[in-house]
Amino acid sequence: MREFLKPVRLVAAATAFALICGGALAQAPGAGKEQPPTPVTVVTLKPQDVTITATLPGRVVASGIAEVRPQVNGIITERLFSEGADVKVGDPLYRIDPQSYKVRVNAARAQVAQAEAKLKVSTSDAERLQALKERKVASEQNYEAAVAERESAAAALEVAKADLNAAEIDLERTTIVAPLSGVIGRSLTTQGALVTSGQAQALAVIRSIDPVLVDVTQSAAEIIEWRRGEVAERLSDADKSVKLTLADGAAYSHAGSLTAAEPNVNEQTGVVTLRLEFPNPERLLLPGMYVQVDMPQGLARGALLVPMEGVSRDRRGEPVAMVANGENVVEQRSLTVLKSQGANWIVTKGLAAGDRVIVEGLQKIRPGGKVAAQERGEAAPQQGAAGGGDGK
């Protein structure tokens, strides 16, 4: 009898447990109600004209460079500048021992005085013979010889003056001056060093770095568009100034302009070198520095700038975005992306003005789900005001 009652008791206990659990589930708060909308952050799109740019690598080049070299031989006796200082054209930089050149100047002056005295005597002889010839006392031959002697003395005086001028120039060149205005680097020679005229090693280098030049490379196909005027036509209403990004990723505060394009295509790379000019009053750009340049290429009218965090890729690798429609229901849109612009994508198809692109909370949503959209930058609604009716 006891063995017969065991299965019956087990069935009764299971039935009672099911009834108790069912009642508890039925009484659980929120059971059977709709899930609340998922809070997300959106950005409402506005059409705007965007200048399309191409990012090109480049190097900073000094707008002027001059290597300081001696033009006479001698020993360096003094350095007259501070390394790294600003210099102007004509500022003295080095002094070479001038003693031997002073002697040459004095000797040249003596030769000039000697030639002047000889010319004076020759001129007097010619004038005297001319008077005697007119009185038919001196022969024509003697007079012509005197005139020739006077002309020879005059030529000798010019040669002596030229020698004096050359000696004075050499003496002046014992003071080496700056051939260019700019910033002078470190001295490559020292006091007491022997230097020679036209030597291969420079004594110092002067660079002009305000403004500076930036050399970048661009493909030959893009250069053809420039030559045909197609880029200029696309940029007729756009900002044509050139922006620059420094090596640390920071934007340079001054805009530049295109000054020249090398009329030659590199046979190995198929690119053309472009030269840009940038003001450099703060001396932030230095020759040899690596930079990136944003060259304007065209104007996209009525384009939409979509934050990069609001664009993802589907299984096929195509760009998509989640949009909260007028009923706050999530829609997935396939996009046509032109290129990046800062922290945004330039989208030409798939979205329209006024669309609200979801940029935060994407992990919690799916197409067709309800969301509570909040515009980025707006203050979040207070909790009491948002759900005051649920507590009754």
The 8 nearest C-alpha neighbors of each residue, nearest first, counted from 0:
[[1, 3, 2, 4, 5, 6, 7, 8],
 [2, 0, 4, 3, 5, 6, 7, 8],
 [1, 3, 0, 5, 4, 6, 7, 8],
 [2, 4, 0, 1, 5, 6, 7, 8],
 [3, 5, 7, 1, 2, 6, 8, 0],
 [6, 4, 8, 7, 2, 3, 9, 1],
 [7, 5, 9, 8, 4, 10, 3, 2],
 [6, 8, 4, 10, 5, 9, 11, 3],
 [7, 9, 11, 5, 6, 10, 12, 4],
 [10, 8, 6, 12, 7, 11, 13, 5],
 [9, 11, 13, 7, 8, 12, 14, 6],
 [12, 10, 8, 14, 9, 13, 15, 7],
 [11, 13, 15, 9, 14, 10, 8, 16],
 [14, 12, 16, 10, 15, 11, 17, 9],
 [13, 15, 11, 17, 12, 16, 10, 18],
 [14, 16, 18, 12, 17, 13, 11, 19],
 [17, 15, 13, 19, 18, 14, 20, 12],
 [18, 16, 14, 20, 15, 19, 21, 13],
 [17, 19, 21, 15, 16, 20, 22, 14],
 [18, 20, 16, 22, 21, 17, 15, 23],
 [21, 19, 23, 17, 22, 18, 24, 16],
 [22, 20, 18, 24, 23, 19, 17, 25],
 [21, 23, 25, 19, 20, 24, 18, 26],
 [22, 24, 20, 26, 25, 21, 19, 27],
 [25, 23, 27, 21, 26, 22, 20, 30],
 [24, 26, 22, 23, 27, 21, 30, 28],
 [25, 27, 23, 24, 22, 28, 30, 21],
 [28, 26, 24, 25, 30, 23, 29, 22],
 [29, 27, 30, 26, 25, 24, 31, 32],
 [30, 28, 32, 31, 27, 33, 34, 26],
 [29, 31, 32, 28, 27, 25, 24, 26],
 [30, 32, 29, 33, 25, 28, 34, 27],
 [31, 33, 29, 30, 34, 35, 28, 27],
 [34, 32, 35, 31, 29, 30, 36, 369],
 [33, 35, 32, 36, 37, 29, 369, 31],
 [36, 34, 33, 37, 369, 370, 371, 32],
 [37, 35, 370, 369, 371, 38, 34, 368],
 [36, 38, 370, 371, 39, 35, 369, 364],
 [39, 37, 371, 370, 372, 36, 360, 40],
 [40, 38, 360, 372, 359, 371, 373, 37],
 [41, 39, 373, 359, 375, 372, 374, 357],
 [40, 42, 357, 374, 356, 358, 355, 375],
 [41, 43, 356, 355, 374, 375, 44, 357],
 [42, 44, 355, 353, 354, 356, 41, 45],
 [45, 43, 353, 352, 354, 42, 355, 303],
 [44, 46, 352, 353, 303, 47, 43, 304],
 [47, 45, 301, 303, 302, 352, 44, 48],
 [48, 46, 301, 302, 49, 300, 45, 303],
 [47, 49, 300, 301, 299, 302, 298, 50],
 [50, 48, 299, 298, 47, 51, 300, 302],
 [49, 51, 298, 297, 237, 299, 52, 295],
 [52, 50, 297, 296, 298, 295, 49, 299],
 [51, 53, 295, 294, 296, 293, 50, 54],
 [52, 54, 294, 293, 55, 295, 296, 51],
 [55, 53, 293, 292, 294, 291, 52, 56],
 [54, 56, 292, 291, 53, 215, 293, 57],
 [57, 55, 291, 215, 290, 292, 54, 216],
 [56, 58, 215, 214, 290, 291, 289, 213],
 [59, 57, 289, 213, 214, 288, 287, 290],
 [58, 60, 213, 286, 287, 288, 212, 285],
 [61, 59, 286, 212, 213, 211, 287, 62],
 [62, 60, 211, 208, 63, 286, 207, 212],
 [61, 63, 211, 212, 207, 208, 60, 210],
 [64, 62, 207, 61, 206, 65, 208, 179],
 [63, 65, 206, 205, 207, 61, 66, 62],
 [66, 64, 205, 204, 67, 179, 206, 178],
 [67, 65, 204, 201, 203, 68, 205, 64],
 [66, 68, 203, 202, 201, 204, 65, 69],
 [69, 67, 201, 202, 66, 197, 70, 198],
 [70, 68, 196, 71, 197, 195, 175, 194],
 [69, 71, 196, 197, 172, 68, 72, 195],
 [72, 70, 196, 69, 195, 169, 172, 73],
 [73, 71, 195, 196, 194, 70, 69, 74],
 [72, 74, 194, 193, 95, 96, 195, 75],
 [73, 75, 193, 95, 192, 96, 191, 76],
 [76, 74, 95, 191, 190, 192, 77, 94],
 [75, 77, 190, 95, 94, 191, 96, 74],
 [78, 76, 94, 93, 190, 75, 79, 95],
 [79, 77, 93, 80, 92, 94, 190, 76],
 [78, 80, 92, 93, 91, 77, 81, 94],
 [81, 79, 92, 78, 82, 84, 91, 93],
 [82, 80, 84, 83, 79, 183, 78, 185],
 [81, 83, 185, 84, 184, 183, 80, 186],
 [82, 84, 184, 183, 182, 81, 185, 85],
 [85, 83, 82, 81, 182, 183, 86, 80],
 [84, 86, 182, 181, 183, 83, 87, 180],
 [87, 85, 180, 181, 182, 90, 84, 183],
 [88, 86, 180, 90, 89, 179, 181, 177],
 [87, 89, 179, 180, 177, 178, 90, 86],
 [90, 88, 176, 177, 87, 91, 178, 179],
 [89, 91, 176, 177, 87, 88, 86, 92],
 [92, 90, 176, 175, 93, 79, 89, 174],
 [91, 93, 79, 176, 80, 175, 78, 90],
 [94, 92, 78, 175, 79, 77, 174, 91],
 [93, 95, 174, 77, 173, 76, 75, 175],
 [94, 96, 75, 173, 74, 76, 73, 97],
 [95, 97, 74, 98, 76, 73, 75, 94],
 [98, 96, 100, 99, 173, 95, 101, 170],
 [99, 97, 101, 100, 96, 102, 170, 103],
 [98, 100, 102, 101, 97, 103, 96, 170],
 [101, 99, 103, 170, 97, 102, 98, 104],
 [102, 100, 104, 98, 103, 99, 97, 105],
 [103, 101, 105, 99, 100, 104, 106, 98],
 [102, 104, 100, 106, 101, 105, 166, 107],
 [105, 103, 101, 107, 166, 102, 106, 167],
 [104, 106, 108, 102, 103, 107, 101, 109],
 [107, 105, 103, 109, 108, 104, 102, 110],
 [108, 106, 163, 110, 104, 109, 105, 162],
 [107, 109, 111, 105, 110, 106, 163, 104],
 [110, 108, 112, 106, 111, 107, 113, 105],
 [111, 109, 113, 107, 108, 112, 159, 114],
 [110, 112, 159, 108, 114, 109, 113, 160],
 [111, 113, 109, 115, 110, 114, 116, 108],
 [114, 112, 110, 116, 111, 115, 109, 117],
 [113, 115, 156, 117, 111, 116, 112, 110],
 [114, 116, 112, 118, 113, 117, 156, 111],
 [117, 115, 119, 113, 118, 114, 112, 120],
 [116, 118, 114, 120, 119, 115, 152, 121],
 [119, 117, 152, 121, 115, 116, 120, 153],
 [118, 120, 116, 122, 117, 121, 115, 123],
 [121, 119, 123, 117, 122, 118, 124, 116],
 [122, 120, 149, 118, 124, 123, 119, 148],
 [121, 123, 125, 119, 149, 120, 124, 118],
 [122, 124, 126, 120, 125, 121, 127, 119],
 [125, 123, 121, 127, 122, 126, 128, 145],
 [124, 126, 145, 122, 128, 146, 123, 127],
 [125, 127, 129, 123, 124, 128, 122, 130],
 [128, 126, 124, 130, 129, 125, 123, 131],
 [129, 127, 131, 125, 142, 130, 126, 132],
 [128, 130, 126, 132, 127, 131, 125, 142],
 [131, 129, 133, 127, 128, 132, 126, 134],
 [132, 130, 128, 136, 134, 137, 133, 129],
 [131, 133, 137, 135, 129, 134, 130, 136],
 [132, 134, 130, 135, 131, 129, 136, 137],
 [133, 135, 131, 132, 136, 130, 137, 129],
 [136, 134, 132, 133, 137, 131, 138, 130],
 [135, 137, 131, 134, 132, 138, 133, 130],
 [138, 136, 132, 131, 135, 128, 139, 141],
 [137, 139, 140, 141, 132, 142, 136, 135],
 [138, 140, 142, 141, 143, 132, 137, 144],
 [139, 141, 143, 138, 142, 144, 137, 145],
 [142, 140, 144, 138, 143, 139, 145, 137],
 [141, 143, 145, 139, 128, 144, 140, 129],
 [144, 142, 146, 140, 145, 141, 147, 139],
 [143, 145, 147, 141, 142, 146, 148, 140],
 [144, 146, 125, 148, 142, 143, 147, 124],
 [147, 145, 143, 149, 125, 148, 144, 150],
 [148, 146, 144, 150, 149, 145, 151, 143],
 [147, 149, 145, 151, 146, 150, 121, 152],
 [148, 150, 121, 146, 152, 147, 122, 151],
 [151, 149, 153, 147, 152, 148, 154, 146],
 [150, 152, 148, 154, 153, 149, 147, 155],
 [151, 153, 118, 155, 149, 150, 154, 117],
 [154, 152, 150, 156, 151, 155, 118, 149],
 [155, 153, 151, 157, 156, 152, 150, 158],
 [154, 156, 152, 158, 153, 157, 114, 151],
 [155, 157, 114, 159, 153, 154, 158, 111],
 [158, 156, 160, 154, 159, 155, 161, 153],
 [157, 159, 161, 155, 156, 160, 162, 154],
 [160, 158, 111, 156, 162, 161, 157, 110],
 [159, 161, 163, 157, 162, 158, 111, 164],
 [162, 160, 164, 158, 163, 159, 157, 165],
 [161, 163, 159, 165, 160, 164, 107, 166],
 [164, 162, 107, 160, 166, 161, 165, 108],
 [163, 165, 161, 167, 162, 166, 160, 168],
 [166, 164, 168, 162, 167, 163, 161, 169],
 [165, 167, 163, 104, 169, 168, 164, 103],
 [166, 168, 170, 164, 169, 165, 104, 171],
 [169, 167, 171, 165, 170, 166, 172, 164],
 [170, 168, 172, 166, 171, 167, 165, 71],
 [169, 171, 167, 100, 168, 172, 173, 166],
 [170, 172, 168, 169, 173, 174, 167, 175],
 [173, 171, 169, 174, 170, 175, 168, 70],
 [172, 174, 95, 171, 170, 94, 97, 175],
 [173, 175, 94, 172, 93, 171, 95, 176],
 [176, 174, 93, 92, 172, 91, 173, 94],
 [177, 175, 91, 89, 90, 92, 174, 178],
 [176, 178, 89, 88, 90, 179, 91, 92],
 [177, 179, 88, 176, 89, 65, 180, 67],
 [180, 178, 88, 177, 181, 87, 65, 205],
 [181, 179, 87, 88, 86, 207, 178, 182],
 [182, 180, 207, 206, 86, 85, 205, 179],
 [181, 183, 85, 206, 205, 84, 83, 86],
 [184, 182, 205, 83, 204, 84, 82, 85],
 [183, 185, 83, 82, 204, 203, 205, 182],
 [186, 184, 82, 187, 203, 83, 183, 204],
 [185, 187, 203, 188, 202, 184, 82, 189],
 [188, 186, 202, 203, 185, 201, 189, 200],
 [189, 187, 186, 202, 192, 190, 203, 201],
 [190, 188, 192, 191, 187, 75, 186, 78],
 [189, 191, 75, 76, 192, 77, 78, 188],
 [192, 190, 75, 74, 76, 189, 193, 77],
 [193, 191, 75, 74, 190, 189, 194, 188],
 [192, 194, 74, 73, 75, 191, 195, 72],
 [195, 193, 73, 72, 74, 192, 69, 196],
 [196, 194, 72, 198, 71, 197, 69, 73],
 [195, 197, 70, 71, 69, 72, 198, 194],
 [196, 198, 70, 195, 69, 68, 199, 71],
 [199, 197, 195, 196, 200, 68, 194, 69],
 [198, 200, 201, 197, 68, 195, 196, 202],
 [201, 199, 198, 202, 68, 187, 197, 66],
 [202, 200, 68, 203, 67, 66, 199, 187],
 [201, 203, 187, 67, 188, 68, 186, 200],
 [204, 202, 186, 67, 201, 187, 66, 184],
 [203, 205, 66, 184, 183, 65, 67, 206],
 [206, 204, 183, 65, 182, 64, 181, 184],
 [207, 205, 64, 181, 182, 63, 61, 208],
 [206, 208, 181, 63, 62, 61, 209, 182],
 [209, 207, 211, 61, 210, 62, 206, 279],
 [210, 208, 279, 211, 278, 207, 280, 282],
 [209, 211, 278, 279, 208, 277, 62, 276],
 [212, 210, 208, 62, 61, 209, 277, 276],
 [211, 213, 276, 60, 275, 62, 59, 61],
 [214, 212, 59, 275, 58, 60, 274, 57],
 [213, 215, 274, 57, 58, 273, 275, 272],
 [216, 214, 57, 273, 272, 56, 55, 213],
 [215, 217, 272, 271, 273, 270, 55, 218],
 [218, 216, 270, 271, 219, 272, 215, 221],
 [217, 219, 270, 220, 221, 271, 269, 222],
 [218, 220, 222, 270, 221, 269, 271, 223],
 [221, 219, 223, 222, 218, 224, 217, 270],
 [222, 220, 224, 223, 219, 218, 225, 217],
 [221, 223, 219, 225, 224, 220, 226, 218],
 [224, 222, 226, 220, 221, 225, 227, 219],
 [225, 223, 221, 227, 229, 222, 226, 230],
 [224, 226, 222, 228, 223, 230, 227, 229],
 [227, 225, 223, 228, 224, 222, 229, 230],
 [228, 226, 224, 225, 229, 223, 230, 222],
 [227, 229, 231, 225, 226, 230, 224, 232],
 [228, 230, 232, 224, 231, 227, 225, 233],
 [229, 231, 233, 232, 225, 228, 296, 224],
 [230, 232, 234, 228, 229, 233, 235, 225],
 [233, 231, 229, 235, 230, 234, 228, 297],
 [234, 232, 297, 230, 231, 235, 298, 229],
 [233, 235, 237, 231, 297, 232, 236, 298],
 [234, 236, 232, 233, 237, 231, 298, 238],
 [237, 235, 234, 238, 298, 233, 232, 239],
 [238, 236, 234, 235, 239, 50, 298, 297],
 [237, 239, 240, 236, 50, 234, 295, 235],
 [240, 238, 237, 295, 241, 234, 256, 294],
 [239, 241, 238, 256, 255, 254, 242, 295],
 [242, 240, 255, 294, 254, 256, 293, 239],
 [243, 241, 293, 254, 292, 255, 240, 244],
 [242, 244, 292, 251, 291, 293, 250, 245],
 [245, 243, 250, 291, 251, 249, 290, 248],
 [246, 244, 290, 248, 249, 247, 250, 251],
 [245, 247, 290, 248, 289, 244, 249, 291],
 [248, 246, 245, 249, 244, 250, 290, 289],
 [247, 249, 245, 246, 244, 250, 291, 290],
 [250, 248, 245, 247, 244, 251, 246, 243],
 [249, 251, 244, 245, 243, 252, 248, 242],
 [252, 250, 243, 244, 253, 245, 249, 242],
 [251, 253, 250, 254, 243, 242, 249, 244],
 [254, 252, 251, 278, 255, 277, 242, 279],
 [255, 253, 242, 241, 240, 277, 252, 256],
 [256, 254, 277, 241, 276, 240, 242, 275],
 [255, 257, 276, 275, 241, 240, 258, 277],
 [256, 258, 275, 259, 274, 276, 255, 273],
 [257, 259, 275, 274, 256, 276, 260, 273],
 [260, 258, 274, 273, 257, 261, 275, 272],
 [261, 259, 273, 274, 272, 262, 258, 271],
 [260, 262, 263, 272, 273, 271, 259, 274],
 [263, 261, 260, 264, 271, 272, 259, 273],
 [262, 264, 261, 271, 265, 272, 260, 270],
 [265, 263, 271, 270, 269, 266, 219, 262],
 [264, 266, 269, 270, 267, 268, 271, 263],
 [265, 267, 269, 268, 264, 270, 263, 271],
 [268, 266, 265, 269, 270, 264, 271, 218],
 [267, 269, 270, 265, 266, 264, 218, 271],
 [270, 268, 265, 266, 264, 267, 219, 218],
 [269, 271, 218, 217, 219, 265, 264, 268],
 [272, 270, 264, 216, 217, 219, 218, 263],
 [271, 273, 216, 261, 215, 260, 214, 217],
 [272, 274, 260, 215, 214, 216, 259, 261],
 [275, 273, 214, 259, 213, 258, 260, 257],
 [276, 274, 257, 213, 258, 212, 256, 214],
 [275, 277, 212, 255, 256, 211, 213, 257],
 [278, 276, 255, 211, 210, 212, 279, 254],
 [279, 277, 210, 209, 280, 211, 253, 276],
 [278, 280, 209, 210, 282, 281, 277, 211],
 [279, 281, 282, 209, 278, 210, 283, 208],
 [280, 282, 283, 279, 284, 209, 278, 208],
 [283, 281, 279, 280, 284, 285, 208, 209],
 [284, 282, 281, 285, 279, 280, 251, 208],
 [285, 283, 282, 279, 286, 288, 59, 211],
 [284, 286, 288, 287, 283, 59, 282, 208],
 [287, 285, 60, 59, 61, 288, 284, 58],
 [286, 288, 59, 58, 60, 285, 289, 61],
 [287, 289, 59, 286, 58, 285, 290, 284],
 [288, 290, 58, 57, 246, 287, 59, 291],
 [291, 289, 245, 57, 246, 244, 58, 56],
 [292, 290, 56, 244, 55, 243, 57, 54],
 [291, 293, 243, 55, 54, 242, 294, 244],
 [294, 292, 54, 242, 53, 52, 241, 243],
 [293, 295, 53, 52, 241, 292, 296, 54],
 [296, 294, 52, 51, 297, 239, 53, 293],
 [297, 295, 52, 51, 230, 294, 53, 234],
 [296, 298, 233, 51, 234, 50, 295, 230],
 [297, 299, 50, 51, 49, 233, 234, 300],
 [300, 298, 49, 48, 302, 50, 301, 51],
 [301, 299, 48, 302, 298, 49, 47, 46],
 [300, 302, 47, 46, 48, 299, 303, 49],
 [303, 301, 46, 47, 300, 347, 299, 48],
 [304, 302, 46, 346, 345, 305, 45, 44],
 [303, 305, 345, 344, 343, 346, 306, 302],
 [304, 306, 344, 343, 303, 307, 345, 346],
 [307, 305, 343, 308, 309, 342, 344, 304],
 [306, 308, 343, 309, 310, 344, 342, 305],
 [307, 309, 306, 310, 358, 311, 359, 343],
 [308, 310, 358, 307, 306, 357, 320, 356],
 [311, 309, 320, 307, 308, 319, 318, 312],
 [310, 312, 319, 318, 320, 309, 313, 308],
 [313, 311, 318, 316, 317, 319, 314, 310],
 [312, 314, 316, 315, 317, 318, 319, 311],
 [313, 315, 316, 312, 317, 318, 311, 319],
 [316, 314, 313, 317, 312, 318, 319, 333],
 [315, 317, 312, 313, 314, 318, 311, 319],
 [316, 318, 312, 313, 315, 319, 333, 314],
 [319, 317, 312, 334, 311, 333, 310, 316],
 [320, 318, 333, 332, 311, 334, 310, 312],
 [321, 319, 310, 332, 331, 309, 311, 322],
 [320, 322, 331, 330, 357, 356, 332, 329],
 [323, 321, 356, 330, 355, 329, 357, 324],
 [322, 324, 329, 327, 328, 355, 330, 356],
 [323, 325, 327, 326, 328, 322, 329, 330],
 [324, 326, 327, 323, 328, 354, 355, 329],
 [327, 325, 328, 324, 323, 369, 329, 370],
 [328, 326, 323, 324, 325, 370, 369, 329],
 [327, 329, 369, 326, 323, 324, 368, 367],
 [328, 330, 323, 366, 367, 368, 322, 321],
 [331, 329, 322, 366, 321, 323, 367, 332],
 [330, 332, 321, 320, 366, 322, 319, 329],
 [333, 331, 320, 319, 349, 334, 321, 330],
 [332, 334, 319, 349, 318, 320, 331, 335],
 [335, 333, 349, 319, 318, 348, 336, 332],
 [334, 336, 348, 347, 346, 349, 337, 333],
 [337, 335, 346, 338, 345, 334, 347, 344],
 [336, 338, 345, 346, 335, 347, 339, 344],
 [339, 337, 345, 336, 344, 340, 346, 51],
 [340, 338, 344, 343, 345, 341, 337, 342],
 [339, 341, 343, 344, 342, 345, 338, 304],
 [340, 342, 343, 339, 344, 307, 306, 345],
 [343, 341, 307, 340, 306, 344, 339, 305],
 [344, 342, 306, 307, 305, 340, 341, 304],
 [345, 343, 339, 305, 304, 340, 338, 307],
 [344, 346, 304, 337, 338, 336, 303, 339],
 [347, 345, 336, 303, 335, 348, 337, 344],
 [346, 348, 335, 302, 336, 345, 337, 303],
 [349, 347, 335, 334, 350, 346, 336, 351],
 [350, 348, 334, 333, 332, 335, 351, 347],
 [349, 351, 348, 354, 352, 334, 332, 346],
 [352, 350, 354, 353, 349, 44, 303, 348],
 [351, 353, 45, 44, 354, 46, 350, 303],
 [352, 354, 44, 43, 351, 45, 355, 46],
 [355, 353, 43, 352, 44, 351, 356, 350],
 [354, 356, 43, 42, 322, 323, 41, 353],
 [355, 357, 322, 41, 42, 321, 354, 358],
 [356, 358, 41, 321, 322, 40, 309, 359],
 [357, 359, 309, 41, 308, 40, 356, 360],
 [360, 358, 40, 39, 361, 357, 41, 309],
 [359, 361, 39, 362, 363, 40, 358, 364],
 [362, 360, 363, 364, 359, 358, 357, 39],
 [361, 363, 360, 364, 365, 359, 39, 358],
 [364, 362, 361, 360, 365, 37, 39, 38],
 [365, 363, 361, 362, 368, 366, 360, 37],
 [364, 366, 368, 367, 329, 363, 361, 330],
 [367, 365, 329, 330, 368, 331, 364, 328],
 [366, 368, 329, 328, 365, 330, 369, 364],
 [369, 367, 329, 328, 366, 365, 364, 370],
 [368, 370, 328, 36, 327, 329, 37, 367],
 [371, 369, 36, 37, 327, 38, 372, 328],
 [370, 372, 38, 36, 37, 39, 373, 327],
 [373, 371, 39, 40, 370, 38, 41, 374],
 [372, 374, 40, 41, 39, 375, 371, 377],
 [375, 373, 41, 377, 40, 42, 376, 372],
 [374, 376, 377, 40, 41, 42, 373, 378],
 [375, 377, 374, 378, 373, 379, 40, 42],
 [378, 376, 375, 374, 379, 373, 380, 40],
 [377, 379, 380, 376, 375, 373, 374, 381],
 [378, 380, 377, 381, 373, 382, 376, 374],
 [381, 379, 382, 378, 385, 384, 383, 373],
 [382, 380, 384, 383, 385, 379, 386, 378],
 [381, 383, 385, 384, 386, 380, 387, 379],
 [384, 382, 387, 385, 381, 386, 380, 388],
 [383, 385, 382, 381, 387, 386, 380, 388],
 [386, 384, 382, 383, 387, 381, 380, 388],
 [385, 387, 388, 383, 384, 389, 382, 390],
 [386, 388, 383, 384, 389, 385, 390, 382],
 [389, 387, 390, 386, 391, 385, 384, 383],
 [390, 388, 391, 387, 386, 385, 383, 29],
 [389, 391, 388, 387, 386, 383, 385, 384],
 [390, 389, 388, 387, 386, 383, 28, 384]]
